[in-house]
Amino acid sequence: MPTPEFIVDLRRHIGHAPLWLIGSTAVILRDGRRGPEVLLVRRADSGEWAAVSGIVDPGEHPSVTARREAREEAGIVIAIERLVWTRVTNPIVYANKDRCQFLDHGFLARWVEGEATVNDEESLDVGWFPADALPTPRRRELDEMVRICLAEPGDVVFAL
């Protein structure tokens, strides 16, 4: 579902005014033949490769969102290992003029089961890539997200 219903309802009242939203991103890893592999989705809205991400529903824990989005976007089951970052994204203006900004929670996650596949209309493609050979075009922050997860920092990173 591209836009959660609670946001559609809010937009009826506030129009295109900025929304402050909570986001969840999962850098999903598995062991590959040449080293760690990262699951990425190619976003339908931008054509860029990105980590699995989504909007946290009201009352939902961000780690639950990450697991839900992995199922919805890529058809896989993941295990959340830890929170690795929190960050405030730059403001976003969508083609329909809606504006928002996210407090994003980034999680290191491991693949558990399932064959990765395009599972909703938000993605054009999905694939596993060597962590040292990410595809293009990609989200500009993706390299740093993967680097942070592979380094497994001792504490939560508060910016990217």
N, C-alpha and C positions, 0 to 999 in steps of 0.2 A: 504494500500500500504506500504510494509515494508521499501523500500528506495525511498524517493522522487526523481522524475526525475531530478531535478536540481542537486542533489548530484551525480546521475549516470553520468550526463554530466560533472561535475567537475572531477570525478574520471577518465574519459577518458583522461584528460589533466595532472592530477597530480599523477595518480597511487594510491599507498597506503599511500602517505604522509599524515601527520596529518591535519585534518580539525577542525577548531574552529566553532562550531555550536551553534545555539540558541535552547533551549529546553523549553518545557512547561509541567508541571505536575499538575494534579488536584486531590486533596484529596476530594472525593465526599462523603458527609454525608447525612443521612436521620434519622428521628426519628424512633427507633425501640421499641419493647415492653419492653426491658430491658435497654434501653438507646440508645445512638448514634450508628449507624451502618455505616460501611465504605464499599464502593464498591471497589472491587479489581479484577484485571484480572491476570490470570496465563499465564505468557509469554511463547510463543512457543520456543523462542531461549534459555531460561535458565530453564524453568520449575518452576520459582519462582513466588510467588504472589507479585504484585506490584500495585501501584497507576496508574491510566490512565495517559499516557504521550506520547509525540511525538515531532517531529522536526517542528520548526516554518518555514513555507514557506516564500520565499522572499516577503517582503512587508506586511506580516500578523502580526497582533498584537498577542502577546503570549496568551492573554485571549481568543481570537478567536480560536487559536489553541487548547486550552483546551476544548472548547465547541465542536469543530469539532472532536477531538479525542474521546470524550465521545460518540458521535454518531457513529463514525466509529468502535471503539473497542467494545462498549457495547450496542449500539442501544438505548441510552437514551438521554434525553434532560436535561441539567443542567443550573443552574444560578451561575455565578461567584459572590462570595460575596466580596472577597478581595485578594490582593497579600499578601502572608504571608512570603515568603522567596525568596532570590536569592542566588544561590550557584554555584560554579565551581566544576564540577564533576572530579573525577579522570580520567586520560586518559583511553580510552577503545581500545582494539585491538580485532577485530572480527575474526572469523574463517577464513575468506578470506584474512586476513592480513590488511584490512582497519583499519586506526587509526583515532580517533577523541576524542574531549573533548567538553563538553557542558557548556554554561552559562545557567543554568536552572532557570526558573521562576515558583515558586510554588504557587498555588491558593487554597484557601478554596472555595469549591463549594457545592451547595445543589442540590439534585435530584429534578427534576420538574415533569417529566413524562417519561413513557416508561418502558417496562419490560426488565430488564437487560439480555442480551444474548450474546453469542459469535457471533461477527458480522463481523470478518475478520480473515485472516490467521495468524495474529500476536498473537492471544490468543488461549489457549487450553480450558480455562474455565473462568467463571466470576461468582461472587457471592457477597452477602452482608454479612458482618461479624461484630459481636459486636466489638466495638473499643477496648475493653479490652480482646479480645480473637482472635487475628489475626492468620491466618493459617500459616503453614510451608510447604515447605520451602518458605521463603520470602526474599525480598531485605533487606539488612542489615540496610539501612537508613529508612525503612518504619515505624518502631516504633516511631522514632523521628519526622518524618513528621506528623504522626497522633497526637502525643503529642502536637506539635506546633499548629496544627489546632484546637484542642480541647481547648487549653489554650487561643486561640485568642489573641496573643500578641498585645500590643499597637502599636508596630512598626514592620517594616519588619525585619526579621531575616536574617543576611548576611552570615550565614554558618550553616551547620548542623553537 
